[in-house]
Amino acid sequence: MSTGDKNDWTRKSDEFYERTNFVNCIVTVHSKHIRMRKPNEIGSQFFNYKNFFSGKLNSVENADFCFISLEVGSCGLSSKSMVI
């Protein structure tokens, strides 16, 4: 994936604003806990702050709501700051 030039970033920001009304955004970041049974011999690695075991679905989408990046199965303990 190329970094693009200033015009690309401005165009992406304008598209995002037109569709969502969010200023100065180019992508959205989402994270979803997927409840699961405790894996054998894992300990507390998949135990999340909501007090259940979960895997995570982390995603980054563009203004067209298309996935740019998708990660499935990270520990329930991880946060959005660990996605990128």
C-alpha positions as CSV (number, residue, x, y, z in Angstrom):
1,M,0.0,0.0,0.0
2,S,1.5,3.3,-1.0
3,T,1.4,6.3,1.2
4,G,0.1,8.6,-1.6
5,D,0.5,12.3,-1.9
6,K,-1.2,15.2,-0.2
7,N,-4.0,15.3,-2.8
8,D,-4.8,11.6,-2.2
9,W,-5.1,12.3,1.6
10,T,-7.3,15.4,1.0
11,R,-9.6,13.5,-1.4
12,K,-10.0,10.6,1.0
13,S,-10.8,13.1,3.9
14,D,-13.3,14.9,1.7
15,E,-15.0,11.6,0.7
16,F,-15.2,10.6,4.3
17,Y,-16.7,13.9,5.3
18,E,-19.4,13.8,2.6
19,R,-20.5,10.3,3.6
20,T,-20.2,10.5,7.4
21,N,-20.0,14.1,8.4
22,F,-16.7,13.5,10.3
23,V,-14.1,16.1,9.7
24,N,-10.4,15.2,9.0
25,C,-11.0,11.4,9.0
26,I,-9.8,9.0,6.4
27,V,-10.6,5.6,8.0
28,T,-12.6,4.1,10.9
29,V,-11.3,1.5,13.4
30,H,-13.7,-1.0,14.9
31,S,-13.2,-3.8,17.4
32,K,-15.7,-6.5,18.4
33,H,-15.4,-9.1,21.1
34,I,-16.6,-12.6,20.0
35,R,-17.6,-14.6,23.1
36,M,-16.1,-18.1,23.3
37,R,-15.4,-21.0,25.6
38,K,-12.1,-20.9,27.5
39,P,-9.5,-22.5,25.4
40,N,-7.6,-25.4,27.1
41,E,-4.4,-24.5,28.9
42,I,-4.6,-20.8,28.0
43,G,-4.9,-19.2,31.4
44,S,-6.3,-15.7,31.4
45,Q,-4.9,-14.6,28.0
46,F,-8.4,-14.5,26.3
47,F,-10.2,-13.2,29.4
48,N,-11.4,-9.6,28.7
49,Y,-12.4,-6.6,30.7
50,K,-16.1,-7.5,30.3
51,N,-15.4,-10.6,32.4
52,F,-15.8,-13.3,29.8
53,F,-13.5,-15.2,27.4
54,S,-13.4,-13.8,23.9
55,G,-11.5,-13.5,20.6
56,K,-11.3,-10.2,18.9
57,L,-12.3,-9.0,15.4
58,N,-10.4,-5.8,14.6
59,S,-11.0,-3.9,11.4
60,V,-10.2,-0.7,9.5
61,E,-12.6,0.6,6.9
62,N,-12.5,3.4,4.3
63,A,-15.3,5.9,3.4
64,D,-16.9,3.3,1.2
65,F,-17.2,1.0,4.2
66,C,-14.8,-1.5,2.6
67,F,-12.2,-3.3,4.8
68,I,-8.7,-2.1,4.4
69,S,-7.4,-4.3,7.2
70,L,-8.9,-7.1,9.1
71,E,-7.6,-9.2,12.0
72,V,-9.4,-12.1,13.5
73,G,-8.6,-14.0,16.6
74,S,-6.4,-11.8,18.7
75,C,-6.7,-12.0,22.5
76,G,-9.7,-10.5,24.2
77,L,-7.3,-8.7,26.3
78,S,-5.9,-6.5,23.5
79,S,-7.1,-3.0,22.8
80,K,-7.8,-0.9,19.7
81,S,-4.4,0.8,20.2
82,M,-2.8,-2.6,19.4
83,V,-4.6,-2.9,16.0
84,I,-2.3,-0.8,13.9
